[in-house]
Every structure is written in C-alpha cells, then in structure tokens.
C-alpha cells in the first residue's frame, strides 16, 4: 500500500528470526523503495518473539535515521484492511 511519503509494508510472521534481515534490506534500499510504515504482525502465540524482534527492528530504524514508523500488532485483519489515516487514529 502506498502512502503520501512512501509505502506501507506488512510482515506476517513479524516475530520471525528472518525479520531483522528483512529490515536491514528495507533500510539499505530506502532510496529505491521508501517505506513510510513497517507493520510487524504475528499471532498471539508469537507475542513474546514479536516484542523482542519488533524492538530490535525499532532500534535498527532509529539508528538508521530514516523516517520509518515501526508498528507491532497481533491483529492482522484489522491492520491490513484499515486505511492508513484511520490506523493513526486508532493505534
């Protein structure tokens, strides 16, 4: 999904050990594919891993200095169907 200043990327299985590598790739290719929002989505059983990996992703983005918002959620249906402007109000 494209936003006003970049794209929105949703990672299903965001608590995966592969997610930091994906985040690194998004950071390295920011000029070619500017990401405005990164949504890491997982299931309730993966909540602990999502928090660990999600916090690492947030630190990676912060260190890069790029204007990417990182969000963590267990509710994939709600987050994937809502318009971005609505998500900001309900987050």
Protein Blocks (a to p, Z undefined) as FASTA:
>chain_A
ZZfkbccdddehklpmklmmmmmmmmmmmmmmccfbdcddddfklmmmmmmmmmmmmmmm
mmnopacdddddfblmlmmmpcfklmmmmZZ
